[in-house]
Amino acid sequence: MAIQTEFARELISQARVVVWDFDGPICRLFAGHSAARVAIQLVEWLEGRGLHGLLAEGERDTADPHAVLRAVDRRHPGSDLVAELEERLTQEELRAVPKAMPTAFADPLIRTWTAVGSRLAIATNNSPKVVHRYLADRGLLDCFRPHIYGRTKDLQYLKPHPHYLNRALTAMGAAPSTALFIGDTPTDCEAARKAGVPFLGYARNGHKARLLQEEGATHIVGSLGLLLEILRG
C-alpha cells in the first residue's frame, strides 16, 4: 500500500488537469437498469426490422450495449440505422441515471480536486446528455462544465480512440504531460497511451484490475478514498 500511495501521490502532484471516464470511476450507470437487458433490447429492435443478420452469433449474445452499437457501425458506418440505434442507447442511458450508483468517494474527491484549483473534464463513451443529467442531479456539474466530451453519432471516435481525451486537452490548453486520466477499462488505458497522458486505473474488483494490468496499466487503485486522503493531506 505504501508503494501504491507514493505512485498515486506523484501522479496527483503532477496533474494540473484531471480527465475522468464517467461510467466506472464516477458512478455505476447501469447499477439499477441492466446493461445486459439494454443490449438484448437493441438486438431485438434490430431483429424486429429484419436485420438479424447484421450481427454475428457472439455479437447477438453480448451483455454490452456498446458492443451492439459498434458491430452495426462497422457494417454501416454513419448510416441512419446507426444514428437511430445510438439514440435508442442514449434514451436507455438516461433511464438508468436515477438508479445509477455513485462510486465510493467520487463526489467528495471531485469537489476537493476542484477546491484545490485543478481543472476537471470528462471523456466518455456514454452520451454527454447522460453525463450532464447525472452530474446535475448530484450537484457536480459546475466542477466539469463545459468540459464534457462523449459519444456522438460518429462512432469512430469511441475509446480506445483518443479523440475525446484530445478534445478535452485542447479545449483546456493542457499539455498531455500535465494531465491525468482516470479510467476503469482497457480501452481507457489505451486511449490514454495514444494521447500521451498519464493513466490511473480504478478497479473495483480483482477482475477489473487484471484486465487493466493486461492492457499495461501500472498504476491502479481499488478505492478513490486513497486519492481523497492524499489530496486532503
C-alpha angles and dihedrals in degrees: 000000000000091000091046090050092050093050091048092048090052093050092048094047092054096046119097092163124039117198118193134200108225113215104058109015095046101028145335097253097192097041091119102018109058115240088200090056090050090052090051091050092052091050091048090050090055092046091051088060094049093256097120090121093063090079129062117228094262091048092053090054098048122124090208116090090197089060090057091049093049092048093055092044091054089059099036107021115191093002128144087246091060091046092053093046091050091051090051090053091049091054091051090049090052089052088053095055099083091054097040115126117228113233111248112268093001097115097050091040091055092048093046094048089051092047093054091054105261118139117232134206139170127228111184145155088224122092115276087226088064094048091050091050094049096044092047090052090052095045091244103110095100090057090067109020125151095010103081115127123179151132122339129172088273095086097179087085097060113122134297077057105087093221098112092044092048091049090055093049093047094048091049095043091236128151113227092243091059094054137076126207119206115199141148106211137069089245089058090052092048093048090051091050092050091049093046092239123142110251131216114190122213113203119179092190142017094262093058090045091054092050090052092047091051089055090053103261109155101178113059131159127195094204134031086215088085091059092047091051091052093048093048090047 
